[in-house]
Amino acid sequence: MDDKNWTVHIHITEDGDDTVAEAVLTTPDTSTVTGRGTAHRNPVDRPVPEIGDELAACRALEDLALRLHEVADDDIVALAGPAERTAGGAWERP
């Protein structure tokens, strides 16, 4: 079995109290899936940019996971099961 490496890059931008992150998964066949997440600092909280980065990145990764699951679901519907269905096969309903 061959090892595979997929890469996720997280891009974070800040604008005042708002932080936006994009988690971009790239596979060797150049397929990409992108998840997005945001964070907003409560004005009464101390300004600690790392917390906004962590929350936005975490939410982007969660969104990425959901989107990747949707891709897998679509592939299962389109590609799973035997290539040819034969009468009396395991995939046929009684």
Backbone hydrogen bonds in HBPLUS format (Angstrom, degrees):
<---DONOR---> <-ACCEPTOR-->    atom                        ^
c    i                          cat <-CA-CA->   ^        H-A-AA   ^      H-
h    n   atom  resd res      DA  || num        DHA   H-A  angle D-A-AA Bond
n    s   type  num  typ     dist DA aas  dist angle  dist       angle   num
A0007-THR N   A0026-THR O   3.12 MM  19  5.39 167.9  2.13 157.3 156.8     1
A0026-THR N   A0007-THR O   2.83 MM  19  5.39 159.3  1.88 157.9 165.1     2
A0009-HIS N   A0024-VAL O   2.97 MM  15  5.26 158.4  2.02 141.2 144.0     3
A0024-VAL N   A0009-HIS O   2.82 MM  15  5.26 167.9  1.83 155.5 157.5     4
A0011-HIS N   A0022-GLU O   2.83 MM  11  5.18 159.5  1.87 151.2 155.2     5
A0022-GLU N   A0011-HIS O   2.88 MM  11  5.18 149.1  1.97 143.1 153.4     6
A0013-THR N   A0020-VAL O   2.86 MM   7  5.36 162.4  1.89 158.2 164.2     7
A0020-VAL N   A0013-THR O   2.87 MM   7  5.36 165.3  1.90 158.4 163.4     8
A0015-ASP N   A0018-ASP O   2.82 MM   3  5.23 164.4  1.85 156.8 160.2     9
A0018-ASP N   A0015-ASP O   3.09 MM   3  5.23 164.9  2.12 124.4 125.5    10
A0041-ARG N   A0017-ASP O   2.87 MM  24  5.08 161.8  1.90 144.4 150.1    11
A0019-THR N   A0039-ALA O   2.84 MM  20  5.11 160.7  1.88 155.2 156.2    12
A0039-ALA N   A0019-THR O   2.87 MM  20  5.11 143.1  2.01 148.0 151.6    13
A0021-ALA N   A0037-GLY O   2.82 MM  16  5.24 165.7  1.84 160.4 160.7    14
A0037-GLY N   A0021-ALA O   2.95 MM  16  5.24 153.6  2.02 151.2 152.6    15
A0023-ALA N   A0035-GLY O   2.84 MM  12  5.09 161.3  1.87 145.5 151.9    16
A0035-GLY N   A0023-ALA O   2.85 MM  12  5.09 160.9  1.89 145.7 152.0    17
A0025-LEU N   A0033-VAL O   2.83 MM   8  5.20 169.4  1.84 165.3 164.1    18
A0033-VAL N   A0025-LEU O   3.01 MM   8  5.20 145.5  2.13 138.2 147.9    19
A0027-THR N   A0031-SER O   2.95 MM   4  5.33 157.4  2.00 151.2 157.8    20
A0030-THR N   A0027-THR O   2.79 MM   3  5.24 144.1  1.92 127.9 129.8    21
A0045-ASP N   A0042-ASN O   2.89 MM   3  5.46 159.3  1.93 123.4 130.1    22
A0051-ILE N   A0048-VAL O   3.01 MM   3  5.84 142.1  2.15 125.3 133.3    23
A0053-ASP N   A0049-PRO O   2.97 MM   4  6.29 158.4  2.02 154.4 161.2    24
A0054-GLU N   A0050-GLU O   2.87 MM   4  6.08 160.6  1.90 148.4 153.2    25
A0055-LEU N   A0051-ILE O   2.91 MM   4  6.13 168.3  1.92 154.9 157.8    26
A0056-ALA N   A0052-GLY O   2.92 MM   4  5.97 168.3  1.93 149.7 153.6    27
A0057-ALA N   A0053-ASP O   2.89 MM   4  5.93 162.2  1.92 148.8 154.5    28
A0058-CYS N   A0054-GLU O   2.87 MM   4  5.95 159.8  1.91 147.0 153.2    29
A0059-ARG N   A0055-LEU O   2.95 MM   4  6.13 161.5  1.99 149.6 154.5    30
A0060-ALA N   A0056-ALA O   2.90 MM   4  6.09 146.1  2.01 143.2 153.0    31
A0061-LEU N   A0057-ALA O   2.90 MM   4  6.16 154.9  1.96 150.5 156.8    32
A0062-GLU N   A0058-CYS O   2.94 MM   4  6.23 152.4  2.02 146.5 154.5    33
A0063-ASP N   A0059-ARG O   2.99 MM   4  6.15 158.7  2.04 142.3 147.8    34
A0064-LEU N   A0060-ALA O   2.83 MM   4  6.03 151.4  1.91 143.1 151.9    35
A0065-ALA N   A0061-LEU O   2.90 MM   4  6.12 156.9  1.96 146.2 151.6    36
A0066-LEU N   A0062-GLU O   3.08 MM   4  6.42 156.8  2.14 147.5 153.1    37
A0067-ARG N   A0063-ASP O   2.95 MM   4  6.20 159.5  1.99 150.3 156.1    38
A0068-LEU N   A0064-LEU O   2.84 MM   4  6.03 157.6  1.89 154.1 160.4    39
A0069-HIS N   A0065-ALA O   2.97 MM   4  6.12 149.9  2.06 142.8 151.1    40
A0070-GLU N   A0066-LEU O   3.04 MM   4  6.36 147.6  2.15 142.0 150.4    41
A0071-VAL N   A0067-ARG O   3.04 MM   4  6.40 149.7  2.13 144.2 152.2    42
A0072-ALA N   A0068-LEU O   2.96 MM   4  6.29 158.5  2.01 148.4 153.9    43
A0073-ASP N   A0069-HIS O   2.84 MM   4  6.11 157.6  1.89 148.6 155.2    44
A0074-ASP N   A0070-GLU O   2.95 MM   4  6.18 160.5  1.99 148.3 152.9    45
A0075-ASP N   A0071-VAL O   2.96 MM   4  6.24 154.8  2.03 147.4 154.7    46
A0076-ILE N   A0072-ALA O   2.84 MM   4  6.10 153.6  1.91 152.3 159.7    47
A0077-VAL N   A0073-ASP O   3.04 MM   4  6.33 164.4  2.07 153.3 156.3    48
A0078-ALA N   A0074-ASP O   3.01 MM   4  6.21 157.7  2.06 145.8 152.2    49
A0079-LEU N   A0075-ASP O   2.69 MM   4  5.58 153.7  1.76 151.1 157.9    50
A0080-ALA N   A0076-ILE O   2.93 MM   4  4.83 155.4  1.99 129.7 134.0    51
A0089-GLY N   A0086-THR O   3.04 MM   3  5.43 149.3  2.13 137.6 134.9    52
A0092-GLU N   A0089-GLY O   3.11 MM   3  5.55 165.8  2.13 114.8 119.3    53
